[in-house]
Structures are given as structure tokens and as C-alpha cells.
């Protein structure tokens, strides 16, 4: 899976102008992230880039938490163990993203 910054005219805009494109599902996540970041940076042209860390963290953390929470059937103890964080930290992060179990 790769993320592309280009938007098609018929697509509604997404939070960061990024979209997911299905590709070789054997690519490691790090390669997908690296490719998406290169594409994003290359397409920013002369625009000032700020807050990139926060953008990337939200783009990765939100689906991570949603997917793990779904896999754990909403069980915070199980999800937090899978993620390697405390339940209280997970609850805080879910609250920050407005994710309900």
C-alpha cells in the first residue's frame, strides 16, 4: 500500500490531501511510509512544510488504534497489551483522536 498526495477532482478532500493506493501488499510498512513521505515532500514544491511529525503520527496512529481496538473487540486491556502501552495511555490517545470503543 502506498499513500499519494495527489487528489482526483471527483474525490472529496482528505485531512492531509493524502490517499491510500493499493499496491504490492508484501511491501514492509517502513517502505510504504518512506515512499508516501517522499511523494508528499516532492509534491509540496515551494510550499512551507510545518507540522510534518504531527501529520504523520495522526495518519499512522489513528488507523493503528482503530484496527487494534477492533481486533481486540473493544477490550482496552487486550488492545493496550498488543500495543505495548498502558490502558490509561491508550484511553488518553483514543480520547485525543475522538475514537470510541
C-alpha positions in Angstrom: 0.0 0.0 0.0 1.3 3.5 -0.8 -0.1 6.9 0.0 -0.3 9.5 -2.6 -0.7 13.2 -2.2 -2.5 13.8 -5.5 -6.3 14.2 -5.3 -8.6 13.4 -8.1 -11.2 16.1 -8.8 -14.0 13.7 -8.1 -12.7 12.6 -4.7 -13.6 14.6 -1.5 -10.5 16.2 0.1 -9.0 14.2 3.0 -7.4 15.8 6.1 -3.9 16.0 4.6 -4.6 15.6 0.9 -3.3 12.0 1.1 -5.0 8.9 -0.3 -4.2 5.2 0.0 -3.5 3.3 -3.2 -3.4 -0.5 -3.0 -0.2 -1.9 -4.4 2.1 -4.8 -3.5 0.9 -5.9 -0.1 4.3 -7.5 0.6 6.0 -4.2 1.0 7.1 -3.6 4.6 5.3 -0.7 6.4 8.5 1.3 6.6 8.8 1.2 2.8 5.2 2.4 2.4 5.8 5.3 4.8 9.1 6.3 3.2 7.5 6.2 -0.3 4.5 8.3 0.9 6.7 10.8 2.6 9.0 11.2 -0.5 5.9 11.7 -2.7 4.4 14.2 -0.3 7.6 16.2 0.0 8.3 16.1 -3.7 4.8 17.5 -4.4 5.0 20.3 -1.9 7.0 22.3 -4.3 7.9 25.7 -2.8 5.2 25.5 0.0 6.5 25.7 3.5 6.3 22.4 5.3 5.4 22.6 9.0 4.0 20.1 11.5 5.1 17.1 9.4 5.7 14.9 12.5 2.2 15.5 13.8 0.7 14.9 10.4 2.5 11.5 10.0 1.7 10.4 13.6 -2.0 11.1 13.1 -2.1 9.4 9.7 -0.5 6.3 11.3 -1.7 6.3 14.9 -5.4 6.7 14.2 -5.8 3.6 11.9 -3.4 1.7 14.2 -5.6 2.3 17.2 -8.8 1.7 15.4 -7.6 -1.5 13.8 -6.2 -2.9 17.1 -9.2 -1.9 19.1 -11.5 -3.6 16.5 -9.3 -6.7 16.6 -9.5 -6.8 20.4 -13.3 -6.4 20.2 -13.1 -3.1 22.1 -11.2 -4.7 25.1 -8.8 -1.9 26.2 -6.7 -4.3 28.3 -6.1 -6.6 25.3 -5.5 -3.7 22.9 -3.1 -1.9 25.2 -1.1 -5.2 25.7 -1.0 -5.6 21.9 0.3 -2.0 21.5 2.7 -2.2 24.4 1.3 0.7 26.3 -0.8 1.1 29.5 -4.6 1.2 29.4 -4.5 4.8 30.7 -2.2 5.9 27.9 -4.4 4.1 25.3 -7.5 5.7 26.8 -5.9 9.2 26.6 -4.8 8.6 23.0 -8.2 7.3 21.9 -9.8 10.4 23.5 -7.4 12.7 21.7 -8.4 11.2 18.4 -12.1 11.0 19.3 -12.1 7.2 18.9 -14.8 5.4 20.9 -14.7 1.8 21.6 
